[in-house]
Amino acid sequence: MRARAADSGILLALVALLAGTVLLAVCVGAYAFTPARVVDLIAQAAGWRPALATDALDRNVLLELRLPRVLLAGMTGAILGVCGAVMQGLFRNPIVEPGLIGTSSGAAFGAALVFVFGVPVLAPGGSWALVALPVVAFLGALGATTATLGIASAFGRFNVFTLLLAGIAVNAACGAGSGFLSYVARDPQARNITFWGLGTFTTASWRSVVLVALAGAIGLVGVMREAKALNALMLGEDEAASLGVEPARLTRRLLVLNTLMVATATATAGVIAFVGLVVPHALRLVRHSNHAFLLPASALLGAAFMESVDVAARLVIRPAELPIGILTAVIGAPVFLLILLRAPRGGDPGAHG
């Protein structure tokens, strides 16, 4: 009972933290709002009070730029946090992250194809150009992950070790493809590839918010149903099988959900590293590795973390913006080193309880 009460207390604290960071993210930026002003503009947009013509610019900035960006940032952080916890549970290792099986690098390769070759052949001047980047990035992520799973299965018995080796190979291949495209690209194209590869929410829209929300909801519900099975898998594949869990089938289900969530988020926001590494590990340091607690807590802390990073990205070099991935790497790299330094001497740095 005490453990449940402590878990509930932490979850409530994370909800409060997320609410605070969302309010900060809505109000702060190159175009600032007060909380009262935000409420007033939303009331005008909802028809609860007369819409003033003098407030048209403020309403457009808030509703078409700021709110989609804030929502997309929060959902992306939640997805990366949850997927990091899932992948670390599957691999029984706290130093892996969602892109380990090629999802993020595949999305980056797909985006690079769009930046270099464009879409004039498919639909010159058509509406396809508006969705080409997220669609092709998603297909790249899906293709890379499918290749990883196919290679891992070709070794015979499907396990996390062969999956790790396959992921390394696919990540290397996608990275080589993106590097080649950057090399042959013209300067503006190369800059776009680099900027997108570091993550950004500047292109957020209500369409991307809806897509990421759907993928996140489906994925979160799916992985939460497997929390007990993930706990059993952490004991080892043989022990999990003795408890009625089928490790291979569980791994495939969770990888499909991981791919759906990460591919969708990466296709809309670009590649954002270290969030899936930092967030679950921080929660393990604070509490424990029970996935019934860890998964929702990772979603909440991941969302709050990403909102905070996005605010910082807007302010550090204002009026310009810093790519999100630079800040997450600045925070994530020291945490990664801390994990290694905390590992027992002569032991496995990936071991955890």
C-alpha positions as semicolon CSV with decimal commas, in nm:
position;residue;x (nm);y (nm);z (nm)
1;M;0,000;0,000;0,000
2;R;0,280;0,240;0,085
3;A;0,452;0,166;-0,246
4;R;0,130;0,238;-0,438
5;A;0,076;0,559;-0,244
6;A;0,433;0,669;-0,318
7;D;0,389;0,589;-0,689
8;S;0,062;0,783;-0,698
9;G;0,227;1,078;-0,527
10;I;0,507;1,087;-0,783
11;L;0,260;1,062;-1,070
12;L;0,055;1,350;-0,930
13;A;0,372;1,556;-0,891
14;L;0,461;1,482;-1,253
15;V;0,111;1,589;-1,364
16;A;0,160;1,919;-1,180
17;L;0,506;1,959;-1,334
18;L;0,366;1,897;-1,681
19;A;0,085;2,148;-1,629
20;G;0,339;2,410;-1,522
21;T;0,570;2,350;-1,817
22;V;0,278;2,356;-2,063
23;L;0,162;2,691;-1,927
24;L;0,518;2,823;-1,949
25;A;0,557;2,696;-2,306
26;V;0,228;2,859;-2,413
27;C;0,319;3,195;-2,264
28;V;0,691;3,225;-2,339
29;G;0,849;3,289;-2,677
30;A;0,933;3,559;-2,927
31;Y;0,564;3,653;-2,901
32;A;0,481;3,647;-2,529
33;F;0,139;3,606;-2,362
34;T;0,021;3,633;-2,006
35;P;-0,192;3,344;-1,870
36;A;-0,494;3,578;-1,855
37;R;-0,437;3,677;-2,216
38;V;-0,422;3,311;-2,320
39;V;-0,756;3,242;-2,149
40;D;-0,911;3,550;-2,311
41;L;-0,795;3,455;-2,663
42;I;-0,915;3,095;-2,625
43;A;-1,251;3,223;-2,503
44;Q;-1,277;3,443;-2,813
45;A;-1,185;3,155;-3,043
46;A;-1,440;2,925;-2,875
47;G;-1,716;3,184;-2,906
48;W;-1,756;3,227;-2,532
49;R;-1,704;3,601;-2,575
50;P;-1,706;3,836;-2,877
51;A;-1,398;3,810;-3,096
52;L;-1,225;4,145;-3,131
53;A;-1,075;4,243;-3,465
54;T;-0,779;4,401;-3,285
55;D;-0,696;4,061;-3,135
56;A;-0,686;3,877;-3,470
57;L;-0,306;3,864;-3,485
58;D;-0,275;3,742;-3,127
59;R;-0,538;3,473;-3,186
60;N;-0,362;3,349;-3,499
61;V;-0,025;3,331;-3,327
62;L;-0,170;3,146;-3,030
63;L;-0,403;2,908;-3,214
64;E;-0,212;2,839;-3,534
65;L;0,149;2,854;-3,414
66;R;0,193;2,834;-3,038
67;L;-0,069;2,576;-2,931
68;P;0,010;2,318;-3,203
69;R;0,378;2,352;-3,121
70;V;0,324;2,309;-2,748
71;L;0,097;2,007;-2,795
72;L;0,332;1,843;-3,046
73;A;0,633;1,897;-2,819
74;G;0,454;1,745;-2,520
75;M;0,328;1,443;-2,711
76;T;0,666;1,384;-2,875
77;G;0,836;1,391;-2,536
78;A;0,578;1,152;-2,393
79;I;0,622;0,910;-2,683
80;L;1,001;0,913;-2,662
81;G;0,991;0,866;-2,285
82;V;0,753;0,571;-2,304
83;C;0,936;0,409;-2,594
84;G;1,266;0,448;-2,412
85;A;1,122;0,266;-2,110
86;V;0,985;-0,009;-2,337
87;M;1,314;-0,059;-2,522
88;Q;1,515;-0,061;-2,202
89;G;1,278;-0,320;-2,060
90;L;1,302;-0,538;-2,371
91;F;1,681;-0,523;-2,381
92;R;1,709;-0,527;-2,000
93;N;1,956;-0,242;-2,039
94;P;1,918;0,125;-1,932
95;I;2,156;0,263;-2,198
96;V;1,943;0,197;-2,505
97;E;1,689;0,431;-2,661
98;P;1,395;0,406;-2,904
99;G;1,604;0,455;-3,219
100;L;1,819;0,151;-3,150
101;I;1,639;-0,064;-3,409
102;G;1,676;0,186;-3,693
103;T;1,350;0,379;-3,660
104;S;1,501;0,726;-3,623
105;S;1,782;0,677;-3,874
106;G;1,533;0,537;-4,126
107;A;1,315;0,846;-4,083
108;A;1,619;1,069;-4,130
109;F;1,708;0,889;-4,453
110;G;1,352;0,928;-4,583
111;A;1,354;1,299;-4,501
112;A;1,690;1,342;-4,673
113;L;1,544;1,187;-4,990
114;V;1,265;1,446;-4,990
115;F;1,503;1,736;-4,929
116;V;1,738;1,632;-5,210
117;F;1,497;1,504;-5,475
118;G;1,176;1,683;-5,380
119;V;0,836;1,565;-5,506
120;P;0,785;1,720;-5,853
121;V;0,763;1,380;-6,023
122;L;0,490;1,256;-5,790
123;A;0,268;1,563;-5,782
124;P;0,408;1,883;-5,930
125;G;0,257;2,172;-5,740
126;G;-0,001;1,945;-5,579
127;S;-0,107;1,895;-5,220
128;W;0,129;1,598;-5,190
129;A;0,415;1,846;-5,141
130;L;0,261;1,951;-4,808
131;V;0,275;1,600;-4,661
132;A;0,567;1,450;-4,852
133;L;0,823;1,502;-4,575
134;P;0,633;1,333;-4,289
135;V;0,497;1,056;-4,515
136;V;0,833;0,961;-4,667
137;A;1,006;0,994;-4,328
138;F;0,747;0,760;-4,177
139;L;0,796;0,512;-4,461
140;G;1,172;0,530;-4,411
141;A;1,133;0,461;-4,040
142;L;0,895;0,174;-4,106
143;G;1,121;0,026;-4,374
144;A;1,433;0,044;-4,156
145;T;1,258;-0,117;-3,860
146;T;1,109;-0,389;-4,080
147;A;1,455;-0,460;-4,219
148;T;1,595;-0,485;-3,867
149;L;1,327;-0,732;-3,762
150;G;1,374;-0,933;-4,083
151;I;1,750;-0,956;-4,037
152;A;1,712;-1,054;-3,671
153;S;1,462;-1,326;-3,759
154;A;1,692;-1,464;-4,030
155;F;1,942;-1,573;-3,764
156;G;1,700;-1,835;-3,640
157;R;1,588;-1,781;-3,284
158;F;1,453;-1,429;-3,242
159;N;1,613;-1,263;-2,938
160;V;1,731;-0,922;-2,828
161;F;2,096;-0,994;-2,900
162;T;2,041;-1,062;-3,271
163;L;1,802;-0,766;-3,278
164;L;2,077;-0,542;-3,138
165;L;2,325;-0,655;-3,403
166;A;2,068;-0,607;-3,679
167;G;1,984;-0,260;-3,544
168;I;2,350;-0,158;-3,552
169;A;2,379;-0,268;-3,915
170;V;2,058;-0,093;-4,028
171;N;2,145;0,227;-3,840
172;A;2,485;0,228;-4,009
173;A;2,331;0,175;-4,353
174;C;2,072;0,452;-4,306
175;G;2,337;0,684;-4,167
176;A;2,554;0,618;-4,471
177;G;2,261;0,694;-4,700
178;S;2,183;1,020;-4,523
179;G;2,550;1,115;-4,527
180;F;2,577;1,052;-4,900
181;L;2,266;1,261;-4,969
182;S;2,408;1,543;-4,756
183;Y;2,731;1,523;-4,957
184;V;2,561;1,550;-5,298
185;A;2,301;1,806;-5,186
186;R;2,321;2,175;-5,262
187;D;2,383;2,408;-4,968
188;P;2,016;2,487;-4,886
189;Q;1,926;2,118;-4,910
190;A;2,219;2,015;-4,691
191;R;2,119;2,274;-4,430
192;N;1,763;2,140;-4,430
193;I;1,887;1,785;-4,380
194;T;2,109;1,893;-4,092
195;F;1,842;2,108;-3,926
196;W;1,571;1,840;-3,953
197;G;1,815;1,576;-3,827
198;L;1,853;1,776;-3,506
199;G;1,480;1,801;-3,437
200;T;1,246;2,099;-3,458
201;F;0,886;2,191;-3,375
202;T;0,875;2,497;-3,599
203;T;0,666;2,311;-3,858
204;A;0,401;2,198;-3,607
205;S;0,042;2,205;-3,730
206;W;-0,293;2,075;-3,613
207;R;-0,265;1,795;-3,869
208;S;0,062;1,673;-3,719
209;V;-0,084;1,707;-3,369
210;V;-0,375;1,480;-3,460
211;L;-0,150;1,219;-3,622
212;V;0,091;1,205;-3,330
213;A;-0,196;1,202;-3,079
214;L;-0,356;0,901;-3,250
215;A;-0,028;0,709;-3,270
216;G;0,059;0,797;-2,912
217;A;-0,281;0,694;-2,775
218;I;-0,277;0,359;-2,957
219;G;0,081;0,291;-2,855
220;L;0,046;0,394;-2,491
221;V;-0,266;0,183;-2,440
222;G;-0,093;-0,111;-2,606
223;V;0,228;-0,096;-2,402
224;M;0,043;-0,037;-2,074
225;R;-0,137;-0,367;-2,129
226;E;0,205;-0,536;-2,143
227;A;0,346;-0,380;-1,823
228;K;0,330;-0,703;-1,622
229;A;0,477;-0,903;-1,909
230;L;0,765;-0,654;-1,934
231;N;0,830;-0,694;-1,561
232;A;0,848;-1,070;-1,611
233;L;1,081;-1,033;-1,911
234;M;1,328;-0,834;-1,702
235;L;1,392;-1,156;-1,507
236;G;1,516;-1,323;-1,828
237;E;1,353;-1,494;-2,123
238;D;1,346;-1,840;-1,962
239;E;1,202;-1,706;-1,637
240;A;0,942;-1,504;-1,829
241;A;0,842;-1,816;-2,026
242;S;0,796;-2,008;-1,701
243;L;0,553;-1,734;-1,590
244;G;0,341;-1,776;-1,904
245;V;0,496;-1,497;-2,114
246;E;0,602;-1,570;-2,472
247;P;0,918;-1,356;-2,508
248;A;0,938;-1,362;-2,888
249;R;0,573;-1,271;-2,937
250;L;0,588;-1,002;-2,667
251;T;0,900;-0,853;-2,826
252;R;0,737;-0,833;-3,168
253;R;0,420;-0,671;-3,031
254;L;0,614;-0,409;-2,839
255;L;0,846;-0,337;-3,129
256;V;0,547;-0,279;-3,358
257;L;0,401;-0,032;-3,109
258;N;0,741;0,131;-3,058
259;T;0,781;0,171;-3,434
260;L;0,434;0,321;-3,475
261;M;0,494;0,583;-3,207
262;V;0,857;0,672;-3,279
263;A;0,814;0,675;-3,656
264;T;0,514;0,908;-3,634
265;A;0,681;1,144;-3,387
266;T;1,010;1,147;-3,579
267;A;0,834;1,201;-3,910
268;T;0,672;1,521;-3,779
269;A;0,941;1,662;-3,548
270;G;1,270;1,525;-3,678
271;V;1,529;1,319;-3,495
272;I;1,550;1,396;-3,122
273;A;1,803;1,190;-2,932
274;F;1,862;1,111;-2,565
275;V;1,509;1,178;-2,437
276;G;1,423;0,808;-2,436
277;L;1,751;0,742;-2,257
278;V;1,741;1,014;-1,992
279;V;1,377;1,007;-1,883
280;P;1,327;0,638;-1,788
281;H;1,666;0,619;-1,620
282;A;1,597;0,930;-1,412
283;L;1,273;0,771;-1,290
284;R;1,452;0,448;-1,202
285;L;1,694;0,648;-0,989
286;V;1,402;0,815;-0,811
287;R;1,177;0,512;-0,771
288;H;1,197;0,165;-0,933
289;S;1,163;-0,034;-1,256
290;N;0,804;-0,156;-1,218
291;H;0,661;-0,080;-1,562
292;A;0,310;-0,025;-1,425
293;F;0,461;0,291;-1,273
294;L;0,749;0,352;-1,511
295;L;0,549;0,374;-1,835
296;P;0,297;0,646;-1,734
297;A;0,566;0,827;-1,536
298;S;0,795;0,826;-1,841
299;A;0,514;0,973;-2,052
300;L;0,455;1,256;-1,805
301;L;0,821;1,335;-1,738
302;G;0,908;1,304;-2,108
303;A;0,638;1,554;-2,198
304;A;0,744;1,799;-1,926
305;F;1,109;1,760;-2,021
306;M;1,040;1,829;-2,388
307;E;0,827;2,135;-2,310
308;S;1,111;2,275;-2,101
309;V;1,370;2,205;-2,368
310;D;1,150;2,366;-2,634
311;V;1,116;2,682;-2,424
312;A;1,493;2,694;-2,382
313;A;1,542;2,642;-2,756
314;R;1,327;2,949;-2,825
315;L;1,510;3,170;-2,576
316;V;1,880;3,079;-2,597
317;I;1,954;3,259;-2,924
318;R;1,634;3,465;-2,958
319;P;1,493;3,571;-3,203
320;A;1,638;3,266;-3,381
321;E;1,581;2,913;-3,246
322;L;1,824;2,643;-3,142
323;P;1,752;2,291;-3,276
324;I;1,593;2,073;-3,008
325;G;1,843;1,791;-3,056
326;I;2,137;2,010;-2,956
327;L;1,988;2,080;-2,615
328;T;1,877;1,720;-2,555
329;A;2,229;1,604;-2,644
330;V;2,386;1,859;-2,408
331;I;2,170;1,719;-2,128
332;G;2,172;1,355;-2,236
333;A;2,545;1,305;-2,290
334;P;2,641;1,381;-1,927
335;V;2,358;1,155;-1,806
336;F;2,486;0,875;-2,030
337;L;2,834;0,916;-1,880
338;L;2,682;0,917;-1,531
339;I;2,515;0,583;-1,604
340;L;2,849;0,435;-1,709
341;L;3,027;0,575;-1,404
342;R;2,760;0,437;-1,171
343;A;2,800;0,087;-1,313
344;P;2,983;-0,165;-1,092
345;R;3,354;-0,188;-1,172
346;G;3,417;-0,488;-1,391
347;G;3,044;-0,544;-1,432
348;D;2,792;-0,492;-1,705
349;P;2,710;-0,122;-1,746
350;G;2,376;-0,217;-1,881
351;A;2,266;-0,421;-1,581
352;H;1,991;-0,282;-1,368
353;G;1,731;-0,401;-1,128
